[in-house]
Amino acid sequence: MNEVMGILWICGACALFVKYRPRTEESRVLCILTAVMGFAALTAGEGNAFFTAVQTVLMLITGLCCLIQVRREYLCRRRRQQRLRALRRGRYSGSPVRPAPWLTEPDARGILNAKAEGRRTA
């Protein structure tokens, strides 16, 4: 059982590394740690049931942490790319919102709207 889990963990760590291409040091270390756990499972062989259970639980925790961290980094990177693309296209130009024209343009008599001037109307 340990050999199968070790092979699966090494393949899983390599697949996560290739698919998500981690850029931060924490994500890379977690992928390497997951692969090392798989290698340790291969070399440890069969031990008593308690040792095998503890090792399997630790492998599951390490693999889950690696998956969560790498996926989170990947999603943040994609959101940043989409936001930058939108900025380059001019969707979010950063210019202030223009007020409604009836508040700033003079009416037929050449008087601005009282609300735009901050006056109270009677």
All heavy atoms as an XYZ file, in Angstrom:
958
protein
N       0.821     -1.190      0.000
C       0.000      0.000      0.000
C       0.871      1.261      0.000
O       0.545      2.232     -0.683
C      -0.904     -0.018      1.239
C      -1.553      1.291      1.499
S      -3.295      1.147      1.519
C      -3.692      2.752      2.111
N       1.963      1.236      0.756
C       2.835      2.400      0.811
C       3.460      2.685     -0.548
O       3.651      3.850     -0.908
C       3.944      2.204      1.849
C       3.522      2.663      3.220
O       2.470      3.265      3.382
N       4.324      2.374      4.214
N       3.789      1.640     -1.287
C       4.401      1.846     -2.601
C       3.430      2.525     -3.555
O       3.794      3.445     -4.284
C       4.882      0.506     -3.194
C       6.067     -0.095     -2.479
C       5.669     -0.894     -1.242
O       4.469     -1.218     -1.099
O       6.558     -1.172     -0.429
N       2.178      2.091     -3.521
C       1.156      2.697     -4.391
C       0.922      4.153     -4.004
O       0.875      5.048     -4.862
C      -0.162      1.888     -4.313
C      -1.267      2.591     -5.073
C       0.047      0.484     -4.849
N       0.800      4.411     -2.709
C       0.605      5.784     -2.250
C       1.808      6.657     -2.595
O       1.661      7.810     -2.985
C       0.372      5.814     -0.730
C      -0.977      5.300     -0.299
S      -2.313      6.395     -0.769
C      -2.065      7.731      0.356
N       3.008      6.102     -2.461
C       4.213      6.857     -2.796
C       4.259      7.234     -4.267
O       4.570      8.385     -4.623
N       3.935      6.301     -5.133
C       3.928      6.582     -6.577
C       2.853      7.611     -6.914
O       3.095      8.553     -7.683
C       3.728      5.273     -7.375
C       4.972      4.395     -7.231
C       3.448      5.574     -8.840
C       4.803      3.002     -7.788
N       1.670      7.456     -6.317
C       0.598      8.429     -6.555
C       0.992      9.823     -6.081
O       0.704     10.823     -6.755
C      -0.695      7.985     -5.863
C      -1.449      6.829     -6.504
C      -2.629      6.432     -5.638
C      -1.905      7.204     -7.893
N       1.647      9.901     -4.939
C       2.018     11.214     -4.403
C       3.101     11.880     -5.243
O       3.062     13.085     -5.464
C       2.442     11.081     -2.945
C       1.516     11.806     -2.050
C       1.848     12.819     -1.224
C       0.114     11.632     -1.920
N       0.729     13.272     -0.568
C      -0.348     12.552     -0.978
C      -0.812     10.774     -2.492
C      -1.678     12.657     -0.607
C      -2.119     10.873     -2.125
C      -2.545     11.796     -1.205
N       4.061     11.113     -5.711
C       5.100     11.689     -6.573
C       4.485     12.174     -7.882
O       4.754     13.294     -8.340
C       6.232     10.666     -6.823
C       7.000     10.428     -5.526
C       7.173     11.163     -7.914
C       8.020      9.322     -5.616
N       3.627     11.356     -8.490
C       2.953     11.762     -9.736
C       2.044     12.967     -9.507
O       1.979     13.877    -10.340
C       2.152     10.595    -10.306
S       3.180      9.244    -10.895
N       1.332     12.987     -8.381
C       0.458     14.116     -8.076
C       1.225     15.408     -7.868
O       0.815     16.468     -8.344
N       2.353     15.333     -7.168
C       3.163     16.532     -6.945
C       3.725     17.050     -8.269
O       3.735     18.259     -8.521
C       4.291     16.232     -5.962
N       4.164     16.144     -9.127
C       4.680     16.558    -10.440
C       3.566     17.165    -11.293
O       3.777     18.163    -11.979
C       5.315     15.375    -11.155
S       6.837     14.817    -10.376
N       2.380     16.564    -11.229
C       1.253     17.097    -12.008
C       0.862     18.489    -11.528
O       0.597     19.383    -12.346
C       0.060     16.149    -11.915
N       0.819     18.702    -10.208
C       0.511     20.034     -9.677
C       1.569     21.042    -10.101
O       1.261     22.179    -10.456
C       0.424     20.004     -8.151
C      -0.828     19.404     -7.536
C      -0.684     19.340     -6.025
C      -2.048     20.211     -7.913
N       2.825     20.627    -10.060
C       3.921     21.531    -10.424
C       3.851     21.910    -11.897
O       4.052     23.059    -12.267
C       5.264     20.871    -10.107
C       6.399     21.832    -10.083
C       6.675     22.558     -8.940
C       7.192     22.025    -11.192
C       7.723     23.453     -8.903
C       8.238     22.924    -11.174
C       8.511     23.641    -10.024
N       3.515     20.935    -12.756
C       3.458     21.217    -14.198
C       2.214     22.021    -14.548
O       2.275     22.964    -15.338
C       3.499     19.894    -14.997
C       3.156     20.111    -16.453
C       4.867     19.252    -14.859
N       1.064     21.670    -13.956
C      -0.180     22.341    -14.330
C      -0.244     23.777    -13.825
O      -0.595     24.691    -14.566
C      -1.384     21.573    -13.797
C      -2.683     22.235    -14.171
C      -3.885     21.478    -13.733
C      -5.120     22.237    -14.180
N      -6.331     21.613    -13.752
N       0.080     23.997    -12.555
C      -0.101     25.317    -11.967
C       1.150     26.181    -11.999
O       1.076     27.374    -11.762
C      -0.596     25.184    -10.526
C      -1.995     24.621    -10.449
C      -2.242     23.380     -9.896
C      -3.070     25.337    -10.947
C      -3.522     22.869     -9.825
C      -4.346     24.839    -10.879
C      -4.573     23.604    -10.317
O      -5.823     23.099    -10.247
N       2.309     25.614    -12.231
C       3.584     26.342    -12.313
C       3.731     27.354    -11.180
O       3.638     28.568    -11.389
C       3.722     27.048    -13.647
C       3.722     26.109    -14.815
C       3.797     26.867    -16.113
N       3.603     25.976    -17.227
C       4.596     25.500    -17.961
N       5.817     25.844    -17.704
N       4.338     24.687    -18.948
N       3.977     26.870     -9.965
C       4.064     27.781     -8.823
C       5.220     28.766     -8.971
O       6.293     28.415     -9.443
C       4.279     26.847     -7.629
C       4.775     25.585     -8.198
C       4.238     25.494     -9.589
N       4.982     29.999     -8.568
C       5.995     31.052     -8.684
C       6.581     31.428     -7.334
O       7.718     31.871     -7.265
C       5.380     32.293     -9.321
C       4.734     32.043    -10.663
C       5.678     32.358    -11.793
N       5.178     31.873    -13.063
C       4.432     32.566    -13.893
N       4.079     33.774    -13.580
N       4.051     32.036    -15.026
N       5.799     31.289     -6.264
C       6.315     31.684     -4.954
C       7.109     30.540     -4.338
O       6.917     29.369     -4.666
C       5.175     32.085     -4.005
O       4.313     30.962     -3.824
C       4.394     33.264     -4.544
N       7.978     30.909     -3.434
C       8.832     29.908     -2.805
C       8.031     28.932     -1.946
O       8.326     27.738     -1.922
C       9.881     30.614     -1.948
C      10.900     29.680     -1.360
C      11.964     30.402     -0.560
O      12.006     31.637     -0.601
O      12.740     29.716      0.103
N       6.986     29.430     -1.271
C       6.175     28.555     -0.415
C       5.497     27.462     -1.231
O       5.461     26.300     -0.812
C       5.107     29.366      0.335
C       5.639     30.341      1.342
C       5.920     31.705      0.732
O       5.494     31.949     -0.412
O       6.575     32.512      1.399
N       4.975     27.826     -2.391
C       4.294     26.840     -3.227
C       5.272     25.810     -3.766
O       4.975     24.616     -3.811
C       3.595     27.537     -4.390
O       2.629     28.426     -3.919
N       6.431     26.275     -4.165
C       7.448     25.329     -4.663
C       7.899     24.377     -3.563
O       8.053     23.174     -3.798
C       8.642     26.094     -5.207
C       8.361     26.791     -6.493
C       9.563     27.522     -6.990
N       9.235     28.222     -8.229
C       9.939     29.194     -8.716
N      11.037     29.606     -8.101
N       9.578     29.787     -9.827
N       8.102     24.905     -2.373
C       8.531     24.058     -1.260
C       7.455     23.035     -0.923
O       7.759     21.872     -0.642
C       8.892     24.934     -0.032
C       9.049     24.095      1.217
C      10.153     25.716     -0.301
N       6.193     23.431     -0.956
C       5.116     22.472     -0.676
C       5.052     21.373     -1.731
O       4.828     20.206     -1.404
C       3.775     23.196     -0.577
C       3.443     23.769      0.785
C       2.185     24.610      0.720
C       3.280     22.671      1.797
N       5.253     21.728     -2.999
C       5.275     20.696     -4.039
C       6.441     19.741     -3.836
O       6.300     18.517     -3.974
C       5.365     21.346     -5.424
S       3.825     22.027     -6.001
N       7.600     20.284     -3.501
C       8.767     19.436     -3.259
C       8.554     18.566     -2.029
O       8.892     17.374     -2.033
C      10.031     20.312     -3.120
C      10.361     20.945     -4.471
C      11.206     19.518     -2.600
C      11.421     22.004     -4.422
N       7.968     19.134     -0.980
C       7.688     18.372      0.232
C       6.707     17.232     -0.044
O       6.866     16.124      0.486
C       7.140     19.293      1.311
C       6.880     18.672      2.675
C       8.174     18.150      3.274
C       6.245     19.677      3.596
N       5.721     17.478     -0.884
C       4.774     16.420     -1.245
C       5.478     15.301     -1.995
O       5.239     14.113     -1.737
C       3.634     17.002     -2.095
O       3.022     18.061     -1.373
C       2.587     15.955     -2.409
N       6.366     15.653     -2.913
C       7.119     14.632     -3.645
C       8.057     13.867     -2.703
O       8.208     12.637     -2.820
C       7.896     15.280     -4.782
N       8.680     14.559     -1.762
C       9.563     13.897     -0.797
C       8.768     12.940      0.090
O       9.250     11.844      0.426
C      10.328     14.951      0.042
C      11.012     14.333      1.241
C      11.341     15.663     -0.834
N       7.553     13.335      0.452
C       6.708     12.424      1.242
C       6.383     11.156      0.449
O       6.355     10.062      1.000
C       5.420     13.132      1.666
C       5.593     14.241      2.658
S       5.917     13.689      4.311
C       4.322     13.130      4.807
N       6.129     11.327     -0.846
C       5.900     10.154     -1.689
C       7.128      9.268     -1.782
O       7.042      8.036     -1.726
N       8.303      9.899     -1.909
C       9.547      9.133     -1.969
C       9.799      8.420     -0.647
O      10.266      7.277     -0.627
C      10.711     10.068     -2.317
C      12.021      9.360     -2.467
C      12.260      8.557     -3.569
C      13.009      9.488     -1.503
C      13.457      7.896     -3.715
C      14.206      8.832     -1.634
C      14.446      8.031     -2.748
N       9.486      9.083      0.468
C       9.654      8.448      1.780
C       8.719      7.251      1.923
O       9.089      6.242      2.534
C       9.396      9.457      2.883
N       7.534      7.351      1.370
C       6.605      6.216      1.430
C       7.128      5.047      0.610
O       6.940      3.884      0.976
C       5.234      6.641      0.933
N       7.802      5.353     -0.502
C       8.383      4.282     -1.311
C       9.530      3.582     -0.585
O       9.655      2.354     -0.636
C       8.910      4.835     -2.638
C       7.892      5.111     -3.729
C       8.566      5.788     -4.907
C       7.233      3.835     -4.179
N      10.363      4.361      0.058
C      11.553      3.780      0.692
C      11.262      3.185      2.063
O      12.029      2.343      2.532
C      12.656      4.844      0.834
O      12.165      5.933      1.590
C      13.116      5.314     -0.524
N      10.189      3.599      2.725
C       9.911      3.108      4.074
C       9.460      1.654      4.076
O       9.714      0.926      5.022
C       8.862      3.984      4.742
N       8.802      1.245      3.025
C       8.300     -0.125      2.993
C       7.121     -0.295      3.927
O       6.517      0.665      4.402
N       6.797     -1.536      4.201
C       5.670     -1.827      5.088
C       6.156     -1.877      6.530
O       7.102     -2.566      6.862
C       5.025     -3.163      4.710
C       4.360     -3.157      3.354
C       3.190     -2.200      3.256
O       2.469     -2.024      4.252
O       3.018     -1.618      2.181
N       5.520     -1.110      7.368
C       5.831     -1.123      8.792
C       4.617     -1.610      9.549
O       3.734     -2.276      8.994
N       4.566     -1.264     10.812
C       3.375     -1.646     11.554
C       2.204     -0.754     11.134
O       2.372      0.243     10.435
C       3.643     -1.588     13.067
C       4.021     -0.202     13.535
O       3.959      0.751     12.772
N       4.417     -0.111     14.794
N       1.029     -1.113     11.562
C      -0.185     -0.423     11.117
C      -0.221      1.027     11.596
O      -0.669      1.913     10.861
C      -1.415     -1.174     11.615
N       0.270      1.283     12.805
C       0.258      2.637     13.332
C       1.162      3.551     12.499
O       0.786      4.664     12.146
C       0.699      2.640     14.798
C       0.741      4.008     15.407
C      -0.429      4.689     15.694
C       1.958      4.621     15.663
C      -0.394      5.959     16.236
C       2.002      5.893     16.208
C       0.837      6.563     16.502
N       2.365      3.089     12.179
C       3.298      3.871     11.368
C       2.715      4.160      9.987
O       2.782      5.288      9.488
C       4.629      3.124     11.233
C       5.587      3.786     10.289
C       6.236      4.951     10.643
C       5.829      3.242      9.033
C       7.119      5.568      9.775
C       6.705      3.848      8.157
C       7.357      5.017      8.529
N       2.106      3.163      9.386
C       1.504      3.345      8.062
C       0.343      4.330      8.119
O       0.196      5.182      7.237
C       1.023      1.989      7.508
O       2.121      1.075      7.510
C       0.492      2.121      6.102
N      -0.476      4.256      9.166
C      -1.617      5.169      9.294
C      -1.143      6.611      9.497
O      -1.666      7.540      8.868
C      -2.507      4.721     10.455
N      -0.152      6.803     10.360
C       0.373      8.149     10.599
C       0.987      8.708      9.325
O       0.772      9.875      8.970
C       1.400      8.135     11.762
C       2.162      9.439     11.837
C       0.706      7.848     13.077
N       1.747      7.894      8.627
C       2.378      8.340      7.387
C       1.332      8.702      6.336
O       1.454      9.716      5.643
C       3.312      7.261      6.858
C       4.112      7.701      5.673
C       5.075      6.627      5.210
O       4.977      5.481      5.633
N       5.988      7.004      4.347
N       0.287      7.919      6.221
C      -0.764      8.194      5.243
C      -1.504      9.486      5.588
O      -1.785     10.301      4.701
C      -1.754      7.011      5.186
O      -1.032      5.820      4.880
C      -2.823      7.239      4.149
N      -1.798      9.693      6.862
C      -2.482     10.922      7.273
C      -1.612     12.139      6.990
O      -2.084     13.158      6.470
C      -2.888     10.852      8.765
C      -3.321     12.208      9.284
C      -3.993      9.836      8.966
N      -0.322     12.051      7.303
C       0.587     13.165      7.026
C       0.720     13.428      5.527
O       0.805     14.582      5.089
C       1.962     12.896      7.641
C       2.030     12.971      9.167
C       3.422     12.582      9.654
C       1.675     14.354      9.650
N       0.712     12.372      4.733
C       0.767     12.545      3.277
C      -0.492     13.235      2.763
O      -0.414     14.120      1.905
C       0.949     11.192      2.587
C       2.349     10.637      2.712
S       2.514      8.965      2.089
C       2.026      9.145      0.404
N      -1.641     12.851      3.298
C      -2.891     13.490      2.881
C      -2.919     14.967      3.255
O      -3.333     15.815      2.452
C      -4.087     12.766      3.502
C      -4.406     11.385      2.936
C      -5.481     10.707      3.770
C      -4.827     11.487      1.499
N      -2.467     15.291      4.460
C      -2.442     16.692      4.893
C      -1.494     17.501      4.022
O      -1.822     18.605      3.574
C      -2.057     16.784      6.390
C      -3.184     16.222      7.250
C      -1.739     18.215      6.781
C      -2.820     16.074      8.706
N      -0.312     16.954      3.750
C       0.663     17.663      2.921
C       0.140     17.865      1.505
O       0.267     18.951      0.930
C       1.988     16.881      2.874
O       2.415     16.612      4.202
C       3.051     17.661      2.145
N      -0.465     16.843      0.943
C      -1.013     16.962     -0.414
C      -2.149     17.967     -0.498
O      -2.226     18.750     -1.447
N      -3.008     17.975      0.509
C      -4.113     18.930      0.529
C      -3.607     20.367      0.672
O      -4.079     21.266     -0.022
C      -5.084     18.584      1.659
C      -6.359     19.405      1.725
C      -7.195     19.175      0.469
C      -7.158     19.040      2.951
N      -2.639     20.575      1.553
C      -2.059     21.918      1.708
C      -1.393     22.378      0.415
O      -1.512     23.544      0.028
C      -1.049     21.929      2.847
S      -1.789     21.801      4.474
N      -0.698     21.467     -0.238
C      -0.041     21.808     -1.502
C      -1.075     22.194     -2.555
O      -0.925     23.203     -3.244
C       0.800     20.629     -1.982
S       1.639     20.903     -3.543
N      -2.128     21.415     -2.672
C      -3.172     21.707     -3.645
C      -3.824     23.057     -3.383
O      -4.007     23.867     -4.299
C      -4.231     20.607     -3.636
C      -5.439     20.823     -4.539
C      -5.014     20.799     -6.007
C      -6.498     19.794     -4.276
N      -4.148     23.333     -2.128
C      -4.814     24.598     -1.790
C      -3.904     25.785     -2.081
O      -4.327     26.769     -2.695
C      -5.259     24.584     -0.310
C      -6.415     23.603     -0.128
C      -5.656     25.974      0.153
C      -6.775     23.351      1.321
N      -2.635     25.704     -1.672
C      -1.713     26.825     -1.861
C      -1.432     27.089     -3.336
O      -1.463     28.230     -3.792
C      -0.397     26.549     -1.122
C       0.685     27.565     -1.367
C       0.368     28.938     -0.817
O      -0.428     29.066      0.099
N       0.986     29.953     -1.362
N      -1.186     26.032     -4.085
C      -0.859     26.198     -5.507
C      -2.073     26.701     -6.278
O      -1.958     27.575     -7.137
C      -0.317     24.872     -6.079
C      -0.150     24.927     -7.570
C       1.005     24.532     -5.435
N      -3.235     26.194     -5.965
C      -4.459     26.640     -6.639
C      -4.769     28.105     -6.320
O      -5.157     28.879     -7.193
C      -5.622     25.745     -6.208
C      -6.931     26.090     -6.805
C      -7.090     25.530     -8.164
N      -8.417     25.861     -8.646
C      -8.693     26.137     -9.886
N      -7.768     26.066    -10.787
N      -9.902     26.453    -10.255
N      -4.584     28.499     -5.059
C      -4.830     29.884     -4.661
C      -3.883     30.831     -5.403
O      -4.304     31.874     -5.893
C      -4.640     30.041     -3.164
C      -4.874     31.468     -2.686
C      -4.592     31.638     -1.220
N      -5.449     30.757     -0.428
C      -5.095     30.247      0.741
N      -3.923     30.517      1.251
N      -5.919     29.474      1.406
N      -2.629     30.458     -5.476
C      -1.666     31.297     -6.197
C      -2.031     31.403     -7.674
O      -1.965     32.481     -8.269
C      -0.262     30.706     -6.052
C       0.784     31.465     -6.805
C       2.123     30.756     -6.791
O       2.340     29.875     -5.943
O       2.947     31.092     -7.654
N      -2.453     30.292     -8.260
C      -2.835     30.282     -9.673
C      -4.040     31.188     -9.928
O      -4.056     31.970    -10.882
C      -3.136     28.845    -10.092
C      -3.646     28.690    -11.499
C      -2.781     28.804    -12.580
C      -4.982     28.416    -11.752
C      -3.240     28.652    -13.873
C      -5.454     28.267    -13.035
C      -4.575     28.383    -14.094
O      -5.039     28.239    -15.372
N      -5.048     31.112     -9.065
C      -6.240     31.941     -9.246
C      -5.930     33.424     -9.065
O      -6.452     34.264     -9.808
C      -7.346     31.505     -8.283
C      -7.987     30.154     -8.587
C      -8.987     29.788     -7.506
C      -8.645     30.154     -9.940
N      -5.093     33.758     -8.088
C      -4.701     35.164     -7.912
C      -3.946     35.674     -9.125
O      -4.143     36.817     -9.560
C      -3.848     35.321     -6.657
S      -4.770     35.154     -5.129
N      -3.100     34.844     -9.689
C      -2.346     35.241    -10.879
C      -3.279     35.455    -12.065
O      -3.137     36.418    -12.813
C      -1.303     34.164    -11.189
C      -0.261     34.586    -12.176
C       0.907     33.623    -12.247
N       0.514     32.259    -12.573
C       0.840     31.193    -11.863
N       1.573     31.313    -10.779
N       0.449     29.997    -12.229
N      -4.271     34.582    -12.234
C      -5.236     34.749    -13.329
C      -6.075     36.006    -13.165
O      -6.318     36.733    -14.127
C      -6.167     33.535    -13.414
C      -5.525     32.391    -14.142
C      -6.499     31.289    -14.412
N      -7.625     31.758    -15.189
C      -8.780     31.139    -15.257
N      -8.975     30.033    -14.582
N      -9.757     31.604    -15.996
N      -6.537     36.279    -11.919
C      -7.323     37.491    -11.684
C      -6.502     38.741    -11.974
O      -7.005     39.700    -12.548
C      -7.804     37.537    -10.236
C      -8.978     36.656     -9.980
C      -9.543     36.906     -8.600
N     -10.152     35.690     -8.117
C      -9.745     34.989     -7.073
N      -8.726     35.396     -6.349
N     -10.340     33.886     -6.735
N      -5.230     38.737    -11.583
C      -4.365     39.882    -11.841
C      -4.183     40.081    -13.345
O      -4.228     41.207    -13.845
C      -3.009     39.678    -11.176
C      -2.113     40.879    -11.282
C      -0.760     40.719    -10.593
N      -0.743     39.831     -9.441
C      -0.067     38.671     -9.405
N       0.618     38.263    -10.430
N      -0.085     37.924     -8.317
N      -4.005     38.990    -14.087
C      -3.859     39.094    -15.539
C      -5.129     39.634    -16.179
O      -5.061     40.474    -17.081
C      -3.517     37.728    -16.141
C      -2.117     37.272    -15.844
C      -1.888     35.834    -16.262
O      -2.826     35.122    -16.633
N      -0.650     35.387    -16.178
N      -6.287     39.176    -15.741
C      -7.543     39.670    -16.301
C      -7.739     41.147    -15.990
O      -8.189     41.918    -16.842
C      -8.717     38.860    -15.754
C      -8.794     37.468    -16.307
C      -9.867     36.635    -15.635
O     -10.464     37.056    -14.646
N     -10.105     35.441    -16.151
N      -7.390     41.559    -14.783
C      -7.532     42.962    -14.408
C      -6.593     43.840    -15.239
O      -6.999     44.891    -15.737
C      -7.238     43.122    -12.922
C      -7.544     44.488    -12.393
C      -7.395     44.576    -10.885
N      -6.071     44.192    -10.434
C      -5.798     43.153     -9.628
N      -6.772     42.400     -9.193
N      -4.576     42.873     -9.257
N      -5.364     43.384    -15.440
C      -4.422     44.161    -16.241
C      -4.850     44.225    -17.703
O      -4.690     45.251    -18.362
C      -3.015     43.584    -16.113
C      -2.352     43.785    -14.755
C      -1.014     43.066    -14.709
C      -2.179     45.250    -14.449
N      -5.394     43.121    -18.216
C      -5.904     43.126    -19.596
C      -7.043     44.128    -19.744
O      -7.121     44.863    -20.731
C      -6.400     41.735    -19.973
C      -5.457     41.027    -20.876
C      -6.038     39.724    -21.385
N      -5.085     38.695    -21.057
C      -5.326     37.610    -20.365
N      -6.536     37.355    -19.946
N      -4.380     36.744    -20.107
N      -7.934     44.143    -18.763
C      -9.058     45.082    -18.810
C      -8.557     46.520    -18.739
O      -9.097     47.407    -19.413
C     -10.035     44.793    -17.676
N      -7.541     46.775    -17.941
C      -6.981     48.119    -17.863
C      -6.359     48.535    -19.187
O      -6.489     49.676    -19.623
C      -5.939     48.200    -16.751
C      -6.486     48.308    -15.342
C      -5.368     48.159    -14.338
C      -7.200     49.617    -15.149
N      -5.658     47.589    -19.826
C      -5.042     47.914    -21.120
C      -6.079     48.173    -22.198
O      -5.856     48.969    -23.096
C      -4.121     46.782    -21.556
C      -2.733     46.935    -20.977
C      -1.803     45.903    -21.526
N      -1.425     45.053    -20.398
C      -1.540     43.745    -20.359
N      -1.978     43.089    -21.394
N      -1.193     43.063    -19.294
N      -7.206     47.503    -22.128
C      -8.272     47.716    -23.114
C      -9.009     49.014    -22.880
O      -9.749     49.473    -23.742
C      -9.280     46.576    -23.055
C      -8.755     45.306    -23.649
C      -9.861     44.282    -23.672
N      -9.271     42.962    -23.791
C      -9.687     41.889    -23.160
N     -10.717     41.980    -22.347
N      -9.098     40.740    -23.323
N      -8.869     49.601    -21.717
C      -9.510     50.871    -21.428
C     -10.859     50.747    -20.774
O     -11.593     51.715    -20.686
N     -11.203     49.578    -20.315
C     -12.506     49.441    -19.654
C     -12.534     50.234    -18.362
O     -13.509     50.849    -18.025
C     -12.785     47.979    -19.334
C     -13.254     47.224    -20.520
C     -13.926     45.965    -20.095
N     -14.244     45.200    -21.289
C     -14.344     43.903    -21.303
N     -14.151     43.223    -20.220
N     -14.645     43.280    -22.406
N     -11.443     50.160    -17.630
C     -11.354     50.903    -16.380
C     -10.276     51.961    -16.588
O      -9.123     51.758    -16.292
C     -10.970     49.979    -15.231
C     -11.911     48.814    -15.085
C     -11.530     47.533    -15.464
C     -13.190     49.009    -14.606
C     -12.395     46.474    -15.353
C     -14.061     47.953    -14.485
C     -13.657     46.680    -14.858
O     -14.509     45.642    -14.749
N     -10.668     53.092    -17.097
C      -9.701     54.112    -17.455
C      -9.193     54.877    -16.250
O      -8.200     55.566    -16.327
C     -10.311     55.088    -18.464
O     -11.413     55.734    -17.882
N      -9.856     54.771    -15.149
C      -9.439     55.477    -13.955
C      -9.926     56.913    -13.916
O      -9.638     57.653    -12.991
N     -10.656     57.353    -14.926
C     -11.153     58.725    -14.918
C     -12.361     58.807    -13.986
O     -13.093     57.846    -13.819
C     -11.559     59.156    -16.326
O     -12.608     58.343    -16.795
N     -12.564     59.955    -13.383
C     -13.702     60.072    -12.471
C     -15.024     59.978    -13.223
O     -15.107     60.270    -14.411
C     -13.515     61.457    -11.854
C     -12.652     62.192    -12.804
C     -11.785     61.171    -13.481
N     -16.015     59.580    -12.514
C     -17.339     59.459    -13.100
C     -17.885     60.861    -13.369
O     -17.827     61.739    -12.524
C     -18.277     58.704    -12.141
C     -19.674     58.612    -12.713
C     -17.720     57.331    -11.853
N     -18.368     61.046    -14.564
C     -18.940     62.350    -14.910
C     -20.312     62.485    -14.282
O     -21.125     61.569    -14.338
C     -19.071     62.479    -16.419
C     -17.724     62.629    -17.085
C     -17.834     62.790    -18.566
N     -19.047     63.470    -18.979
C     -19.516     63.432    -20.207
N     -18.890     62.734    -21.119
N     -20.602     64.086    -20.531
N     -20.601     63.637    -13.692
C     -21.925     63.823    -13.115
C     -22.978     63.958    -14.220
O     -22.657     64.199    -15.375
C     -21.799     65.118    -12.312
C     -20.607     65.800    -12.860
C     -19.720     64.753    -13.444
N     -24.192     63.807    -13.824
C     -25.287     63.914    -14.781
C     -25.289     65.298    -15.418
O     -25.050     66.302    -14.749
C     -26.613     63.667    -14.074
N     -25.565     65.389    -16.718
C     -25.485     66.681    -17.402
C     -26.499     67.701    -16.889
O     -26.229     68.900    -16.926
C     -25.735     66.341    -18.858
C     -26.324     64.991    -18.871
C     -25.883     64.311    -17.622
N     -27.659     67.258    -16.409
C     -28.643     68.228    -15.955
C     -28.236     68.878    -14.632
O     -28.800     69.861    -14.224
C     -30.025     67.600    -15.811
C     -30.068     66.453    -14.869
C     -30.216     66.496    -13.522
C     -29.947     65.093    -15.207
N     -30.204     65.263    -12.983
C     -30.045     64.357    -14.010
C     -29.777     64.388    -16.390
C     -29.953     62.968    -13.976
C     -29.711     63.021    -16.346
C     -29.791     62.332    -15.149
N     -27.207     68.324    -13.958
C     -26.737     68.943    -12.731
C     -25.643     69.979    -12.986
O     -25.435     70.861    -12.184
C     -26.201     67.882    -11.778
C     -27.228     66.915    -11.191
C     -26.546     65.888    -10.321
C     -28.264     67.676    -10.388
N     -24.937     69.879    -14.103
C     -23.791     70.760    -14.319
C     -23.972     71.734    -15.473
O     -23.308     72.746    -15.519
C     -22.533     69.923    -14.592
O     -22.774     69.085    -15.722
C     -22.174     69.079    -13.389
N     -24.822     71.403    -16.412
C     -25.002     72.297    -17.552
C     -26.042     73.371    -17.220
O     -27.020     73.107    -16.534
C     -25.455     71.507    -18.772
C     -24.395     70.547    -19.261
C     -24.890     69.702    -20.421
O     -26.038     69.886    -20.842
O     -24.127     68.859    -20.877
N     -25.813     74.580    -17.700
C     -26.800     75.640    -17.424
C     -28.105     75.359    -18.157
O     -28.129     74.760    -19.219
C     -26.135     76.901    -17.946
C     -24.977     76.471    -18.749
C     -24.667     75.051    -18.428
N     -29.178     75.772    -17.542
C     -30.478     75.597    -18.201
C     -30.671     76.726    -19.220
O     -29.734     77.470    -19.525
C     -31.605     75.562    -17.165
C     -31.699     76.832    -16.357
O     -30.903     77.746    -16.606
O     -32.572     76.906    -15.487
N     -31.856     76.866    -19.717
C     -32.129     77.838    -20.784
C     -31.858     79.269    -20.336
O     -31.519     80.123    -21.139
C     -33.571     77.708    -21.249
N     -31.959     79.529    -19.042
C     -31.746     80.893    -18.559
C     -30.283     81.160    -18.208
O     -29.941     82.240    -17.766
C     -32.607     81.149    -17.325
C     -34.098     81.093    -17.656
C     -34.914     81.236    -16.404
N     -34.796     79.969    -15.657
C     -35.071     79.832    -14.381
N     -35.485     80.873    -13.686
N     -34.970     78.686    -13.784
N     -29.405     80.116    -18.344
C     -28.003     80.302    -18.017
C     -27.702     80.137    -16.548
O     -26.655     80.552    -16.070
N     -28.612     79.515    -15.796
C     -28.423     79.316    -14.364
C     -28.202     77.827    -14.132
O     -28.948     76.995    -14.646
C     -29.653     79.788    -13.579
C     -29.904     81.271    -13.848
C     -29.455     79.513    -12.088
C     -31.191     81.759    -13.262
N     -27.183     77.531    -13.368
C     -26.932     76.134    -13.027
C     -27.996     75.635    -12.071
O     -28.628     76.420    -11.358
C     -25.556     75.970    -12.378
C     -24.355     76.084    -13.316
C     -23.078     76.010    -12.490
C     -24.370     74.998    -14.351
N     -28.148     74.359    -12.043
C     -29.096     73.752    -11.139
C     -28.710     74.095     -9.703
O     -27.541     74.102     -9.337
C     -29.084     72.235    -11.354
C     -30.236     71.549    -10.682
O     -30.790     72.050     -9.714
N     -30.592     70.408    -11.206
N     -29.673     74.353     -8.880
C     -29.420     74.769     -7.504
C     -28.744     73.660     -6.707
O     -27.907     73.924     -5.851
C     -30.725     75.188     -6.845
N     -29.069     72.404     -6.997
C     -28.461     71.307     -6.252
C     -26.973     71.196     -6.573
O     -26.187     70.873     -5.711
C     -29.174     70.012     -6.582
C     -30.563     69.921     -6.013
C     -31.194     68.606     -6.330
C     -32.618     68.570     -5.789
N     -33.293     67.337     -6.160
N     -26.606     71.456     -7.804
C     -25.199     71.388     -8.167
C     -24.400     72.505     -7.520
O     -23.230     72.360     -7.197
C     -25.047     71.459     -9.685
N     -25.057     73.656     -7.309
C     -24.366     74.772     -6.671
C     -24.362     74.655     -5.162
O     -23.676     75.408     -4.489
C     -25.028     76.102     -7.096
C     -24.852     76.411     -8.554
C     -25.593     77.680     -8.928
O     -26.284     78.258     -8.064
O     -25.489     78.075    -10.082
N     -25.144     73.773     -4.624
C     -25.204     73.614     -3.183
C     -26.151     74.583     -2.502
O     -26.079     74.778     -1.305
N     -27.023     75.254     -3.268
C     -27.989     76.189     -2.674
C     -29.257     75.452     -2.304
O     -29.579     74.417     -2.860
C     -28.350     77.297     -3.669
C     -27.221     78.208     -3.984
C     -27.720     79.270     -4.900
N     -28.509     78.652     -5.981
C     -28.913     79.331     -7.040
N     -28.632     80.599     -7.178
N     -29.602     78.732     -7.987
N     -29.927     76.011     -1.397
C     -31.238     75.495     -1.049
C     -32.277     76.200     -1.927
O     -32.185     77.372     -2.201
C     -31.553     75.770      0.415
C     -30.645     74.980      1.346
C     -30.891     75.302      2.775
N     -32.182     74.714      3.161
C     -32.806     75.000      4.285
N     -32.265     75.853      5.122
N     -33.946     74.427      4.588
N     -33.229     75.455     -2.366
C     -34.298     76.037     -3.156
C     -35.513     76.266     -2.274
O     -35.802     75.488     -1.382
C     -34.671     75.125     -4.346
O     -35.028     73.865     -3.829
C     -33.498     75.008     -5.293
N     -36.220     77.338     -2.548
C     -37.387     77.663     -1.728
C     -38.629     77.031     -2.283
O     -38.811     76.638     -3.355
C     -37.565     79.155     -1.649
